[in-house]
Amino acid sequence: IAISDDDAVQRDLLVKILRRDGHDVQDFSTGVALVKSIEEGYRPDLVVTDYQMPDMCGFEVAERLSEVVPGIDVYMVTGQPDQTKLDDADGKGILRGHLVKPYRSFEISDMISSN
């Protein structure tokens, strides 16, 4: 699983939850770093990205990844939900799902396990 979040506390929390659940996790502090890694051949089973990041928002990450690796499962976590954008992205198949912060650890586990 690849995670991108510019907030180190949130990123570390996600890593801890997913590793506790037995997943192999690679984390990135920017959307650009994640996209670059995937463009260079890294192929995670799925991606969890934050929405609001300074270099590339989560929607941009999801759109770019869908171009590079069609069908890749991308989930988004966000503290500032724009329900219209989230519904639009879900409807286009760009996102597999999303969670609004703050979330409970079982919610991220359940979202990922539904993959």
HELIX and SHEET records of a PDB file:
HELIX    1   1 ALA A    8  ARG A   20  1                                  13    
HELIX    2   2 GLY A   31  GLU A   39  1                                   9    
HELIX    3   3 GLY A   58  VAL A   68  1                                  11    
HELIX    4   4 GLN A   83  LYS A   92  1                                  10    
HELIX    5   5 SER A  105  SER A  113  1                                   9    
SHEET    1   A 5 GLN A  26  PHE A  28  0                                        
SHEET    2   A 5 ALA A   2  SER A   4  1                                        
SHEET    3   A 5 LEU A  46  ASP A  50  1                                        
SHEET    4   A 5 ASP A  73  THR A  78  1                                        
SHEET    5   A 5 GLY A  97  VAL A 100  1                                        
END                                                                             
